[in-house]
Each structure stands twice: as structure tokens, then as C-alpha cells.
């Protein structure tokens, strides 16, 4: 039960941060988008560490066998979709 609550809270915070960031930058002329992004990344890092330590949701994280080439291929595909 607590696993789902923690994962759902992180997902909702990520979505709210993304929507809020876009709204502030576009409509309200928000002067500090870097600050908002930094707060979001700090929260996401803390939530991920808590999930790794206290839930079984990220148990397989230590067993991932990935090379730098494989990582680069996966990340470059995602970045090609994000960068317009």
C-alpha cells in the first residue's frame, strides 16, 4: 500500500511541476525556471532514494548490466524527441 502511495505522489508531483513550469514560463513570465527545475530534481532524487530503500519497486536496480554505448543509444533517442 505504501509503495503505491509513494510512487503515485512522485508521479503527481512530476506532472504538476511540468505543467506548472510550462504555465509559469508562458503565461506569467516566471523569471526563475531554473529554480523550479532544481526543486523538482531534488524532490525526484529524494523520492527515488526513499523508494529504493523502503520499497521493493526498485529491487533490480543493482543488477542492471549496461554499457556506456547502450546508455548513449537509449539516451540519444530520448533526447532527439525532446530537442526540437
C-alpha positions, 0 to 999 in steps of 0.5 A, a space after each residue: 500500500 505504501 509503495 503505491 502511495 509513494 510512487 503515485 505522489 512522485 508521479 503527481 508531483 512530476 506532472 504538476 511541476 511540468 505543467 506548472 513550469 510550462 504555465 509559469 514560463 508562458 503565461 506569467 513570465 516566471 523569471 526563475 525556471 531554473 529554480 523550479 527545475 532544481 526543486 523538482 530534481 531534488 524532490 525526484 532524487 529524494 523520492 527515488 532514494 526513499 523508494 529504493 530503500 523502503 520499497 521493493 519497486 526498485 529491487 533490480 536496480 543493482 543488477 542492471 548490466 549496461 554499457 556506456 554505448 547502450 546508455 548513449 543509444 537509449 539516451 540519444 533517442 530520448 533526447 532527439 524527441 525532446 530537442 526540437 
